[in-house]
Amino acid sequence: MFKTVLLVLYIIARLYQVVLVFTIILSWVPGSSDYAVFRFVQAAGGCYLDVFRGKIVLFAFDFGTIIALGVYELIINFAFLL
């Protein structure tokens, strides 16, 4: 039972990681906020990514989202030890 709960939480964490990647991709697509589905994806991923946005900027590039994905991956790996 406990392993099943951990597996479900792990799958949810990985699905949220996909949402984060889609949020990053959609930030490069002009007009993506015109559609409700894309606004939902951006809102869901934005709550985590906004913590890192604008923190590490080199020239015109914001590396905060890359750091955010790396930190999220570390959190998942340490939390589930897989």
C-alpha positions in Angstrom: 0.0 0.0 0.0 2.8 2.4 1.0 4.7 1.6 -2.2 1.6 2.3 -4.3 1.1 5.7 -2.7 4.8 6.6 -3.3 4.5 5.5 -6.9 1.4 7.6 -7.5 3.2 10.6 -5.9 6.2 10.0 -8.1 4.1 9.9 -11.2 2.4 13.1 -10.2 5.8 14.8 -9.6 7.0 13.7 -13.0 3.8 14.9 -14.7 4.3 18.3 -13.0 7.8 18.3 -14.5 6.3 17.9 -17.9 4.0 20.9 -17.1 7.1 22.9 -16.2 8.7 22.1 -19.5 5.5 23.0 -21.4 5.4 26.3 -19.5 8.9 27.1 -20.5 8.2 26.2 -24.2 5.0 28.2 -24.1 6.8 31.3 -22.8 8.6 31.4 -26.2 5.4 31.1 -28.3 3.7 34.4 -29.0 0.0 34.5 -28.4 -0.1 31.3 -26.4 -1.9 33.1 -23.6 -4.9 33.6 -25.9 -6.1 30.0 -25.2 -7.6 28.9 -21.8 -5.7 25.6 -21.8 -2.3 27.3 -22.3 -3.2 29.9 -19.6 -3.9 27.0 -17.2 -0.6 25.3 -18.0 1.3 28.6 -17.6 -0.5 29.3 -14.3 0.2 25.8 -13.0 3.9 25.9 -13.9 4.4 29.5 -13.2 3.9 29.2 -9.4 7.1 27.2 -9.2 9.1 28.9 -12.0 8.3 32.4 -10.8 10.5 31.8 -7.7 13.6 31.4 -10.0 12.7 33.8 -12.8 14.9 36.9 -13.1 17.4 35.7 -10.5 20.2 34.5 -12.9 20.2 36.8 -16.0 23.2 36.9 -18.3 22.9 39.4 -21.1 19.3 38.8 -22.4 19.0 35.2 -21.2 17.3 34.2 -18.0 18.9 31.0 -16.7 16.5 30.8 -13.7 14.2 28.4 -15.5 17.1 26.0 -16.2 18.1 26.2 -12.5 14.5 25.6 -11.5 14.3 22.4 -13.6 17.6 21.2 -12.1 16.5 21.9 -8.5 13.1 20.2 -9.2 14.9 17.1 -10.5 17.1 17.0 -7.4 14.1 17.3 -5.2 12.4 14.4 -6.9 15.5 12.3 -6.8 16.1 12.9 -3.1 12.5 12.6 -2.1 11.9 9.3 -3.8 15.5 7.9 -3.9 15.0 6.3 -7.3 
